[in-house]
Amino acid sequence: MRIIAFVAFMLIAGVCDNAYGDDESRDLSSVEKATFAEADDEMSRGHCGVAWNSVWDLFVGGSSNASGWLAAAIVLKGLVPPGSTTDGISQGRHAFILTAYSVASGNSDDLKLFRLIHSAIGVHNTRFLNCIDNQPENAQSCLNEAIENGVVPKLDSYAEEIALLAQGRLSEARCDPEAAVLPPELWP
């Protein structure tokens, strides 16, 4: 089990830097760079709700890089979306949805994170995964097909879900190290 955790750590550690906008190979806009840097600072100060809100706005605006950042924060830091619980099923579902949107960027690290989460949470929609594996250059088409087949919710539906959940008692995004997919002792 420790070996599997270590391999997962190594895969995600490489992805994490990219999801946070540290890799020169990632095509980030100046707005994304500034937002990710600010969100990193907010998370380090424990202001996870502020970090979520700023990056979420980019994601809802269509940034696949933002979905990768959010997924990496859920996986590594235990970022819990508004209104969500910290159980593995909820965290895994959010990470799966966000990484599904991030693969549309065409970045190989997003694809690694997607495959890892796809496997880890036991979602085995082989049609979607095969499409991504066989046609990485057409990842947006694969995502569109997955949305049409109900494997991944439409962006506006997912945004409505988060808005509805945010009206409940757990209204603000928060960080809970226990909710991270990787335990804190394995964080980069």
C-alpha positions in Angstrom: 0.0 0.0 0.0 2.9 2.4 0.8 4.3 1.8 -2.7 1.0 2.7 -4.3 0.8 5.8 -2.2 4.3 6.8 -3.1 3.7 6.2 -6.8 0.5 8.3 -6.5 2.4 11.0 -4.7 5.1 11.1 -7.4 2.5 11.5 -10.1 0.5 14.1 -8.3 3.5 16.0 -7.1 4.5 16.6 -10.7 1.0 17.6 -11.6 0.6 19.8 -8.6 3.2 22.3 -9.7 1.5 22.6 -13.0 -2.0 22.9 -11.6 -0.7 25.8 -9.5 0.7 27.5 -12.6 4.4 26.9 -11.9 5.3 25.1 -15.2 6.5 27.2 -18.1 5.0 24.6 -20.5 1.5 25.5 -19.4 -0.2 28.2 -21.4 -1.5 30.5 -18.7 -2.9 33.9 -19.2 -1.7 36.8 -17.1 -5.1 36.7 -15.2 -4.7 33.0 -14.5 -1.1 33.4 -13.3 -2.1 36.3 -11.0 -5.2 34.5 -9.7 -3.4 31.2 -9.0 -0.6 33.0 -7.2 -3.1 35.0 -5.1 -5.1 31.8 -4.4 -1.9 30.0 -3.3 -1.2 32.8 -0.8 -4.8 32.7 0.5 -4.7 29.0 1.0 -1.4 29.3 2.9 -3.1 31.7 5.2 -6.0 29.4 5.7 -8.4 31.5 3.6 -9.6 28.6 1.5 -13.0 30.1 0.7 -11.3 33.1 -0.8 -9.0 30.9 -2.9 -11.9 28.7 -4.1 -14.0 31.7 -5.1 -11.4 33.4 -7.2 -10.3 30.3 -9.0 -13.9 29.0 -9.3 -14.8 32.2 -11.2 -12.1 31.5 -13.7 -13.4 27.9 -14.1 -17.0 29.0 -14.6 -15.7 31.4 -17.2 -14.2 28.6 -19.2 -10.6 28.2 -17.9 -9.5 24.5 -18.0 -6.4 25.6 -16.2 -8.6 26.7 -13.3 -10.3 23.4 -13.1 -6.8 21.7 -12.9 -5.8 24.1 -10.1 -9.0 23.3 -8.2 -8.7 19.5 -8.7 -5.0 19.6 -7.5 -6.0 21.6 -4.4 -8.8 19.1 -3.6 -6.4 16.1 -4.1 -3.4 17.5 -2.2 -4.6 20.1 0.2 -8.1 18.9 1.1 -9.8 21.9 -0.4 -13.5 21.2 0.2 -15.9 22.9 -2.2 -18.8 25.0 -0.8 -21.6 22.9 0.7 -19.7 19.7 0.3 -18.7 17.1 2.9 -15.2 15.8 3.4 -16.0 12.2 2.6 -14.0 10.4 -0.1 -16.9 10.0 -2.4 -17.7 13.7 -2.5 -14.1 14.8 -2.8 -13.5 12.2 -5.4 -16.5 13.2 -7.4 -15.5 16.9 -7.4 -11.9 16.0 -8.4 -13.2 13.7 -11.2 -15.5 16.4 -12.6 -12.8 19.1 -12.4 -10.1 16.9 -14.0 -12.5 15.9 -16.7 -12.8 19.6 -17.6 -9.0 20.2 -17.2 -8.0 17.5 -19.8 -9.6 19.8 -22.5 -6.5 22.0 -22.1 -4.4 19.3 -23.7 -1.7 19.5 -21.0 -0.2 16.1 -20.3 0.0 16.7 -16.6 -3.8 17.3 -16.5 -4.2 14.0 -18.3 -2.0 12.2 -15.7 -4.1 13.7 -12.9 -7.3 12.7 -14.6 -6.2 9.1 -15.1 -5.0 8.8 -11.5 -8.3 10.2 -10.2 -10.4 8.2 -12.7 -8.7 5.0 -11.5 -8.6 5.9 -7.8 -12.3 6.6 -7.4 -13.3 3.6 -9.3 -15.1 5.4 -12.1 -14.4 3.1 -15.1 -16.2 4.7 -18.0 -14.0 3.1 -20.5 -15.5 4.9 -23.5 -14.5 8.3 -22.0 -11.0 7.1 -20.9 -10.4 5.4 -24.2 -11.4 8.5 -26.1 -8.9 10.6 -24.0 -6.2 7.9 -24.3 -6.6 7.4 -28.0 -7.2 11.0 -29.1 -5.5 13.3 -26.6 -5.4 16.0 -29.3 -9.2 15.8 -29.4 -9.7 15.9 -25.6 -12.4 18.6 -25.9 -14.4 16.4 -28.2 -14.0 13.5 -25.7 -15.2 15.8 -22.9 -18.2 16.9 -25.0 -19.1 13.3 -25.6 -18.8 12.5 -21.9 -21.1 15.5 -21.1 -23.7 14.3 -23.7 -23.6 10.8 -22.2 -24.1 12.1 -18.7 -20.7 10.9 -17.5 -19.7 14.5 -16.6 -22.2 17.2 -15.8 -22.6 20.3 -18.0 -20.6 23.2 -16.7 -23.7 25.3 -16.0 -25.4 22.4 -14.2 -22.3 21.8 -12.0 -22.1 25.5 -11.3 -25.8 25.6 -10.3 -25.1 22.6 -8.0 -22.3 24.3 -6.3 -24.3 27.5 -5.9 -27.2 25.5 -4.4 -24.9 23.6 -2.0 -23.3 26.9 -1.0 -26.7 28.1 0.4 -26.6 25.3 3.0 -24.9 25.2 6.4 -21.5 24.4 4.9 -21.7 27.5 2.7 -18.0 28.4 2.3 -15.2 26.4 0.7 -12.8 25.3 3.4 -9.6 23.3 3.8 -9.5 20.1 5.8 -6.2 18.2 5.6 -8.1 15.0 6.4 -10.1 15.4 3.2 -7.1 15.3 1.0 -6.7 12.3 -1.3 -3.1 12.0 -0.1 -2.4 12.2 3.6 -0.5 15.3 4.8 2.7 13.4 5.4 3.0 12.8 1.6 2.3 16.4 0.6 5.0 18.0 -1.6 
